[in-house]
Amino acid sequence: NRCALLQLSTMTIRLNILVSILLFTSIAKAQYRPKDIAMVGGQKSGEMVLEAFRVQQGVGGYHYISGNHWESSTVDSFRIAIFRDSSLLFSYQNKSNKWDSLVVLRFRNLKVGDRILLYDIWATWPGIPQLFLQPLEYIMR
C-alpha cells in the first residue's frame, strides 16, 4: 500500500512538473517580441481617428535594442491598400517612409469605417540591408 501511494505521489509530481513546463512554454511564446516593427502615429494597428491618421506623415520603423529601448530604422518602401466595405478603392507601392503625394490625395476621400492596409514593408538598419516588417491594418473611426 505504501509503494502504491509512493508511486502515485511520484506520478503526481511528474505530472505537475510537466504541466508547469507546458504552461511556461505557452506563456513564453505569448510574450514574443519582434525585433523590428512598423507604426503609424505611434500605433501598430487597430482603430484610429480619421483626422489623426490623415495628419501622419508616413510609416515609422523601429528596431528593438533591449528592455524598453527601441531605435528608429529607415522604412524604404511599403504597399498601401484602401478598402471600403469589401471593395478595393486604391492600391499603391510607396517608395519611401513618407506618404507619396498621390497617397495624400487619396487620404482626403477616406471615410469612417474605411480600412487601410500597409504591407510588404521593407526597412534598413545599420549592418542589415533589408528588414521585413509586419503588416499594419487601421480602421478609421
C-alpha positions in Angstrom: 0.0 0.0 0.0 2.9 2.4 0.8 4.5 1.5 -2.5 1.3 2.3 -4.4 1.0 5.6 -2.5 4.6 6.5 -3.2 4.1 5.7 -6.9 1.0 7.9 -7.1 2.9 10.8 -5.4 5.8 10.4 -7.8 3.4 10.4 -10.8 1.6 13.5 -9.4 4.9 15.3 -9.0 5.9 14.4 -12.6 2.6 15.5 -13.9 2.8 18.8 -12.1 6.3 19.4 -13.5 5.1 18.6 -17.0 2.1 20.9 -16.7 4.4 23.7 -15.3 6.7 23.3 -18.3 3.9 23.4 -20.8 2.4 26.5 -19.1 5.8 28.2 -19.1 6.4 27.4 -22.7 3.0 28.7 -23.8 3.5 31.9 -21.7 7.0 32.4 -23.2 5.6 32.1 -26.7 2.8 34.6 -25.9 5.4 37.1 -24.8 7.3 37.0 -28.1 8.6 40.5 -29.0 9.5 41.1 -32.7 12.9 42.7 -33.2 11.6 45.0 -35.9 8.2 46.7 -36.1 6.4 49.4 -38.1 4.0 52.0 -36.8 1.9 55.0 -38.0 1.4 57.7 -35.4 2.9 55.6 -32.6 0.3 52.8 -33.1 1.0 49.4 -34.5 -2.5 48.6 -35.8 -6.2 48.9 -34.9 -8.7 51.7 -34.9 -7.6 55.3 -35.4 -9.5 58.5 -35.5 -9.7 59.5 -39.2 -8.3 63.0 -38.7 -5.4 61.7 -36.6 -4.5 59.3 -39.4 -4.7 62.0 -42.1 -2.1 64.2 -40.3 0.5 61.5 -40.1 3.4 61.9 -42.5 4.2 58.2 -43.2 5.3 54.9 -41.7 8.0 54.7 -39.0 10.2 51.7 -38.4 11.7 50.6 -35.1 14.5 48.1 -34.2 14.5 46.5 -30.7 17.7 47.0 -28.7 16.9 45.8 -25.2 14.5 46.3 -22.3 12.1 49.1 -23.4 14.7 50.6 -25.8 13.9 50.9 -29.5 15.8 52.8 -32.2 14.4 54.2 -35.4 15.0 52.2 -38.6 14.6 53.6 -42.1 11.5 52.4 -43.9 12.4 52.2 -47.6 9.1 51.1 -49.2 5.7 49.7 -48.5 2.5 48.9 -50.3 -0.8 50.5 -49.3 -4.4 49.4 -50.0 -7.5 51.2 -49.0 -10.8 49.3 -48.6 -14.3 50.5 -48.2 -16.7 47.7 -47.2 -15.3 44.8 -49.3 -14.2 46.9 -52.3 -10.6 47.8 -53.0 -10.5 51.6 -53.6 -6.8 52.2 -54.0 -3.5 50.2 -54.1 -0.1 51.7 -54.4 3.6 51.0 -54.0 5.1 53.8 -51.9 8.9 54.2 -52.3 9.9 55.9 -49.1 8.8 56.2 -45.4 6.7 59.4 -46.2 3.3 59.3 -47.9 3.6 59.9 -51.6 1.6 62.9 -52.9 -0.8 60.5 -54.6 -1.4 58.7 -51.3 -2.1 62.0 -49.5 -4.7 62.9 -52.2 -6.4 59.6 -51.6 -6.5 60.2 -47.9 -8.7 63.2 -48.5 -11.5 60.8 -49.5 -11.2 58.5 -46.5 -14.4 57.9 -44.5 -15.2 56.4 -41.1 -15.1 52.6 -41.5 -12.5 52.5 -44.2 -9.6 50.1 -43.8 -6.0 50.9 -44.6 -3.7 48.0 -45.1 0.1 48.7 -45.1 2.1 45.6 -46.2 5.3 44.5 -47.9 7.1 47.0 -45.6 10.8 47.0 -46.0 13.3 48.8 -43.9 17.1 49.1 -43.3 19.2 49.1 -40.1 23.0 49.6 -40.0 24.5 46.3 -41.0 21.2 44.8 -42.0 20.4 45.8 -45.6 16.8 44.5 -45.7 14.3 44.1 -42.8 10.8 42.8 -43.4 8.3 44.5 -41.1 4.9 43.0 -40.1 1.9 44.4 -42.0 -0.3 47.0 -40.4 -4.1 47.5 -40.6 -6.0 50.6 -39.5 -9.8 51.0 -39.3 -10.9 54.6 -39.5 -13.3 55.8 -36.8 
